[in-house]
């Protein structure tokens, strides 16, 4: 029996790109009889492995391994180590062979939003009037693009991620693993409320107190006031398929009338939200710029703080001592600053300027103090999220630390239901990226899509020589 295995090629496949591996014959000319033992032998011999060799394996957490090999079996990583130590049970079995210069875990963007309204539309009104099916159709291309950038997992913090995740999981579209919060919880007049629309419209379409038929409950935010409404909002999101919960614990930048430096939601409401989510082992992430909002959310038991712009040393110390993950989302701040205020309401431009320097300072302090940090961009599908690694290095991380924040630390944001992902370890999901250049030397190489040569998700190749837009064919 012979099989063909892929060699070290970086361009399109040619006939000489394949290495022929001779395997022991499974034929038996003396007998047509088979028994359970021989059937088992055939199954073992025909088991499919993918063997990836690399000059440097970056595990996500821990030190890189030079001259390494990784073995994929089905959806999981079956073996990792130095190439010289590869067990014969893998090398002598039926397998596909791939060689890449550098290997690392699939990347995580731990703060994104699954929303896609027409570019020329009023953003808030369009969020209520654009049908979810239309938004979902627009999101499909971006999901595929994320994989091409090496992002195999994303955490949706308010959007249609629950619905898109199901389409990805059943193979209807191609995209990363999606861990969605469903609709973010906001108080009336809070950051998630659309202040430029009539309150009655918001209460009828987005509030747990005013359920309407149609596609109610699939917005990016859900308005809930008081303990019982907050409890119901959590339950509605879990019913929708949420893998985490998001709360708005302070004012925000993109909302018109709230104060970004002030807390939102009472301590009782926050505790109720965390308690209800925890009952289902679901983690809670808190949007919080303001110091008071950060402390209230941390004391309520959240798993992550998103943004954290006005966190001072005292606040960051509390975050660290509680084991809360910090996600600075520098990318969105820098993008908004780059507009110079063009096309933005004056109130929002003023808040951006207020937040930008504070966000940079709190991020640098968080890195210096050794907080557990994950990376998120606050952007939508298809965006190149890897600029956030460059900002992490600017904040004081080494290149290797930034890679860990963008890989191994991503699953920490999901709490008790975290997947075994983000690291190249035995038993972990085979979410893997093969690179042309070394990100340990410079994480900016991840911003060049030509450097991302191979992408595997759950052991299935979605990028590589000869790989089509729907992934590899067997």
C-alpha positions in Angstrom: 0.0 0.0 0.0 1.3 3.5 -0.8 0.1 7.0 0.2 1.1 10.4 -0.9 2.3 13.0 1.6 2.8 16.7 1.2 6.4 17.9 1.4 7.8 21.3 2.2 6.2 23.4 -0.5 5.0 27.0 -0.2 3.3 27.6 -3.6 0.8 25.7 -5.7 0.9 21.9 -5.7 2.9 20.2 -8.5 3.3 16.5 -9.3 6.7 16.4 -7.6 5.3 18.0 -4.4 4.3 14.7 -3.0 6.4 12.2 -1.1 5.5 8.6 -1.5 5.5 6.5 1.7 5.5 2.7 1.3 3.4 1.0 3.9 3.1 -2.8 4.7 0.6 -4.5 2.4 -2.7 -5.3 4.0 -3.6 -7.9 1.4 -3.8 -11.6 2.4 -3.5 -13.9 -0.6 -3.8 -17.1 1.4 -7.1 -16.5 3.0 -10.2 -14.5 2.4 -11.1 -14.9 6.1 -10.9 -11.9 8.4 -11.4 -11.9 12.1 -11.8 -9.2 14.7 -8.0 -9.1 15.3 -7.2 -8.5 11.7 -9.9 -5.9 11.4 -8.4 -4.0 14.3 -5.0 -4.2 12.6 -6.4 -2.7 9.5 -8.1 0.2 11.4 -4.8 0.9 13.2 -2.8 0.8 9.9 -5.2 3.1 8.1 -5.6 5.6 10.8 -5.0 9.1 9.4 -2.3 11.3 11.0 -1.0 14.6 9.8 2.7 15.0 10.8 4.0 18.6 10.8 7.7 19.3 11.1 9.0 22.8 11.8 12.2 24.6 12.6 10.6 26.3 15.6 7.4 25.3 17.4 5.9 28.1 19.5 3.6 26.3 22.0 1.5 29.3 23.2 2.6 29.0 26.8 6.2 28.1 27.6 9.4 28.1 25.6 9.6 27.5 21.9 10.9 24.1 20.7 13.5 24.0 17.9 13.4 21.3 15.2 10.1 20.0 16.4 7.3 17.8 15.1 3.5 17.9 15.9 1.1 15.1 15.1 -2.6 15.6 14.4 -5.0 12.8 14.9 -8.6 13.6 13.9 -9.4 16.9 15.6 -6.8 16.8 18.3 -3.0 17.1 18.8 -1.7 13.6 19.4 2.0 14.3 19.9 4.4 17.3 20.3 8.2 17.2 20.7 11.6 17.2 19.0 11.6 15.6 15.6 14.4 13.2 16.6 12.0 11.8 19.3 9.0 11.1 17.1 7.6 7.7 17.9 7.6 5.1 15.1 3.9 4.4 15.6 3.3 7.8 13.9 6.1 7.9 11.4 5.5 4.4 10.1 1.8 4.7 10.0 -0.3 6.1 7.2 0.0 9.8 7.3 0.2 13.1 5.5 3.5 15.1 6.0 3.7 18.9 6.0 6.8 21.0 6.7 6.5 24.7 7.7 9.2 27.1 8.9 7.3 28.2 12.1 4.4 26.7 13.9 2.1 28.3 16.5 -1.4 27.9 18.0 -4.4 29.4 16.2 -4.9 33.0 17.3 -7.8 34.3 19.5 -9.5 37.6 19.2 -11.2 37.8 22.6 -13.4 40.8 22.0 -15.3 41.1 18.7 -18.8 42.0 17.5 -20.9 40.1 15.0 -22.8 42.8 13.3 -22.9 44.0 9.7 -25.3 46.7 8.6 -25.1 48.6 5.3 -22.1 50.9 5.2 -24.3 53.9 4.3 -26.9 53.3 7.0 -27.5 55.1 10.3 -25.8 52.6 12.6 -28.3 52.6 15.5 -31.5 52.6 13.5 -30.1 50.1 11.1 -29.3 47.7 13.9 -33.0 47.5 14.6 -34.3 47.5 11.1 -31.7 45.3 9.2 -33.0 41.8 9.3 -30.6 39.3 11.1 -30.5 37.1 8.0 -29.1 40.0 6.0 -26.5 40.8 8.6 -25.6 37.1 8.8 -25.1 37.0 5.0 -22.7 39.9 5.3 -20.8 38.3 8.1 -20.0 35.1 6.2 -17.1 36.5 4.1 -15.5 38.0 7.2 -15.6 34.7 9.0 -13.6 33.1 6.2 -11.2 36.0 6.2 -10.5 35.6 9.9 -9.3 32.0 9.3 -7.0 33.2 6.5 -5.4 35.6 9.0 -4.8 32.7 11.4 -7.7 33.4 13.8 -9.3 30.1 14.7 -11.3 31.3 17.7 -13.1 34.6 18.5 -15.2 35.8 21.5 -18.3 37.8 20.4 -19.1 40.4 23.0 -22.5 41.5 21.6 -23.9 40.5 18.3 -25.1 37.6 16.1 -22.4 35.2 17.2 -24.7 32.6 18.6 -26.5 32.3 15.3 -23.4 32.4 13.1 -21.7 29.9 15.3 -24.3 27.3 14.5 -23.8 27.9 10.7 -20.1 27.4 11.1 -20.5 24.3 13.2 -22.7 22.6 10.7 -20.5 23.5 7.8 -22.9 25.9 6.1 -20.2 28.6 6.2 -16.5 28.6 6.9 -15.2 30.4 10.0 -13.5 30.3 13.4 -14.8 28.8 16.6 -17.2 31.4 18.0 -17.9 31.9 21.7 -20.7 34.4 21.8 -22.3 36.4 24.7 -25.4 36.9 22.6 -26.8 40.4 23.5 -24.8 42.5 25.9 -26.8 43.6 29.0 -27.3 47.3 29.4 -29.4 49.6 31.6 -31.8 52.2 30.1 -29.7 55.1 29.1 -26.5 53.0 29.4 -23.8 52.4 26.8 -25.7 49.7 25.0 -28.9 51.8 24.7 -29.3 53.7 21.4 -29.7 57.3 22.7 -30.6 58.9 19.4 -33.7 56.7 18.9 -37.0 57.1 20.7 -37.1 55.4 24.1 -40.4 53.7 23.2 -38.7 52.1 20.2 -35.9 50.8 22.3 -38.2 49.5 25.1 -40.3 47.6 22.6 -37.5 46.1 20.5 -34.6 45.7 22.9 -36.0 45.5 26.5 -36.9 42.4 28.4 -39.9 44.4 29.5 -41.4 44.8 26.0 -41.2 41.7 24.0 -42.3 42.0 20.4 -42.7 39.2 17.8 -40.3 38.7 15.0 -36.6 38.6 15.6 -36.7 40.0 19.2 -33.8 38.9 21.3 -31.2 38.8 18.5 -29.9 42.4 18.8 -26.3 43.2 20.0 -27.7 44.6 23.3 -30.6 43.8 25.5 -32.0 46.5 27.9 -32.7 45.2 31.5 -33.3 47.2 34.6 -33.6 45.8 38.1 -32.6 42.4 39.5 -35.4 40.4 37.9 -35.0 41.9 34.5 -31.3 41.2 34.6 -31.9 37.6 35.6 -34.3 37.2 32.7 -31.9 38.8 30.3 -29.2 36.3 31.3 -31.6 33.4 30.8 -32.7 34.7 27.4 -29.1 34.8 26.2 -28.4 31.3 27.5 -31.5 30.1 25.7 -30.1 31.8 22.6 -26.9 29.7 22.9 -24.6 32.1 24.7 -21.2 30.7 25.7 -20.5 33.7 27.9 -22.4 36.8 29.2 -21.5 40.5 28.7 -22.6 43.4 30.9 -22.2 47.1 30.5 -20.7 48.2 33.8 -19.7 51.8 32.9 -20.3 54.4 30.3 -18.8 54.0 26.9 -17.2 55.9 24.0 -19.7 55.2 21.2 -22.9 56.2 23.1 -24.1 59.8 23.0 -25.3 60.8 26.4 -23.7 58.6 29.1 -20.5 59.5 31.0 -17.6 57.2 30.2 -16.0 57.9 33.6 -19.1 56.7 35.6 -20.4 53.3 36.6 -23.6 51.7 35.3 -25.7 49.0 37.0 -26.0 48.7 40.8 -24.0 46.2 42.8 -27.2 44.2 43.3 -27.9 44.0 39.6 -24.3 43.0 38.8 -24.3 40.3 41.5 -27.6 38.9 40.1 -26.2 38.7 36.6 -23.0 36.9 37.7 -24.9 34.6 40.0 -27.4 33.6 37.3 -24.7 33.0 34.7 -22.5 31.1 37.2 -25.4 28.7 37.9 -24.8 27.5 34.3 -21.0 27.6 34.6 -21.0 30.6 32.2 -18.4 33.4 32.6 -19.3 37.1 32.6 -17.2 39.8 31.0 -17.7 43.5 31.9 -17.3 46.5 29.6 -15.9 49.0 32.1 -13.8 52.1 31.4 -14.6 53.8 34.8 -12.8 52.9 38.0 -16.0 52.6 39.9 -17.5 50.4 37.3 -14.4 48.2 37.2 -14.4 47.7 40.9 -18.1 47.0 41.1 -17.9 44.4 38.4 -14.8 42.7 39.9 -16.4 42.6 43.3 -19.5 41.0 41.7 -17.3 38.2 40.4 -16.8 38.8 36.7 -14.2 36.8 34.7 -12.9 39.6 32.5 -12.7 43.4 32.4 -13.0 44.8 28.9 -11.2 48.2 28.1 -10.3 49.2 31.7 -9.2 52.7 30.5 -9.4 54.5 33.8 -8.0 51.8 36.0 -5.3 53.1 38.3 -2.7 51.1 40.2 -5.1 50.3 43.1 -7.8 49.1 40.7 -5.4 47.0 38.7 -4.1 45.4 41.9 -7.7 44.3 42.8 -8.1 42.9 39.3 -4.9 40.9 39.6 -5.6 39.6 43.1 -9.1 38.4 42.0 -7.6 36.6 39.0 -9.6 38.6 36.5 -8.4 38.7 32.9 -7.7 42.2 31.5 -8.5 43.0 27.8 -7.5 46.5 26.8 -8.8 46.6 23.2 -6.3 49.2 22.1 -7.1 48.6 18.4 -10.5 50.3 18.5 -9.2 53.3 20.4 -6.4 53.9 17.9 -8.8 53.4 15.0 -11.2 56.0 16.3 -8.3 58.4 17.1 -7.1 58.0 13.5 -10.3 59.5 12.2 -9.5 62.9 13.6 -13.2 63.1 14.5 -14.4 63.1 10.9 -17.9 61.8 10.7 -18.3 61.4 14.5 -20.6 63.4 16.8 -18.8 65.9 18.9 -19.7 64.2 22.2 -18.2 60.9 21.0 -15.0 62.6 19.7 -14.5 64.3 23.0 -14.9 60.9 24.8 -12.4 59.3 22.5 -9.8 61.9 23.3 -10.5 61.4 27.0 -10.1 57.7 26.9 -7.2 57.3 24.5 -4.3 58.3 26.7 -5.9 56.7 29.8 -6.2 53.4 27.9 -2.6 53.4 26.9 -1.4 54.2 30.4 -3.6 51.6 32.1 -2.6 49.0 29.6 1.1 49.6 30.2 0.6 49.6 34.0 -1.3 46.3 33.7 1.5 44.7 31.8 4.1 45.9 34.3 2.1 44.7 37.2 1.8 41.2 35.7 -2.0 41.0 35.2 -3.3 38.1 33.2 -4.0 39.7 29.8 -5.9 38.5 26.7 -6.1 40.4 23.4 -9.2 41.7 21.8 -9.9 44.4 19.1 -13.5 45.3 19.5 -13.9 44.9 15.7 -16.1 42.9 13.3 -15.5 39.8 11.2 -12.7 39.8 8.6 -10.7 42.6 10.3 -6.9 41.9 10.6 -6.8 41.6 14.4 -3.0 41.2 14.7 -2.3 44.9 15.2 -3.4 44.2 18.8 -0.2 42.1 19.3 1.9 45.1 18.2 0.1 47.3 20.7 0.7 44.6 23.4 4.4 44.9 22.7 4.2 48.7 22.8 2.6 48.3 26.3 5.6 46.4 27.5 5.2 42.8 26.6 7.9 40.8 24.8 6.9 39.3 21.5 6.6 35.9 23.1 4.3 37.3 25.9 2.1 39.0 23.3 1.8 35.6 21.5 0.7 34.0 24.7 -1.9 36.7 25.3 -3.2 36.1 21.8 -3.3 32.3 22.1 -3.1 30.5 25.5 -4.9 33.3 27.4 -7.9 33.4 25.0 -9.7 30.4 26.5 -9.3 31.9 30.0 -12.0 34.4 29.0 -14.6 31.6 28.7 -14.1 30.5 32.3 -15.2 27.0 33.4 -16.4 26.1 30.0 -13.1 27.0 28.3 -12.1 24.8 25.4 -8.7 23.0 25.4 -7.4 25.5 22.8 -4.7 28.1 22.4 -1.7 25.8 23.1 0.2 23.2 21.1 -0.2 20.4 23.7 -1.2 16.8 23.5 -5.0 16.5 23.9 -5.7 20.1 22.8 -7.7 21.1 19.8 -5.7 21.0 16.6 -6.1 24.7 15.9 -2.7 25.5 14.4 -1.0 28.1 12.2 2.0 27.6 10.0 4.1 30.7 9.3 6.7 31.8 6.8 8.5 34.2 9.3 9.2 34.1 13.0 6.8 36.0 15.2 9.0 35.5 18.2 11.4 38.0 16.5 8.7 40.4 15.5 4.9 40.0 16.0 4.3 42.5 13.2 4.8 39.7 10.7 1.3 38.5 11.6 -0.1 41.6 9.9 1.2 40.3 6.5 -1.3 37.7 5.3 1.4 36.2 3.0 3.2 35.0 6.1 0.3 32.9 7.2 0.9 29.9 5.0 -1.2 27.2 6.7 -4.2 27.2 9.0 -5.8 24.2 10.7 -9.0 24.3 12.7 -9.9 21.1 14.6 -7.3 19.3 12.5 -8.8 20.3 9.2 -6.8 22.5 6.9 -8.5 25.8 5.8 -5.4 27.4 4.3 -2.4 25.9 2.5 -1.0 25.1 -0.9 -3.9 23.7 -3.0 -6.5 24.2 -0.2 -9.8 25.7 -1.5 -12.0 28.2 0.2 -14.1 25.4 1.9 -11.0 23.7 3.3 -9.2 20.6 2.4 -10.9 17.7 0.6 -10.4 14.1 1.6 
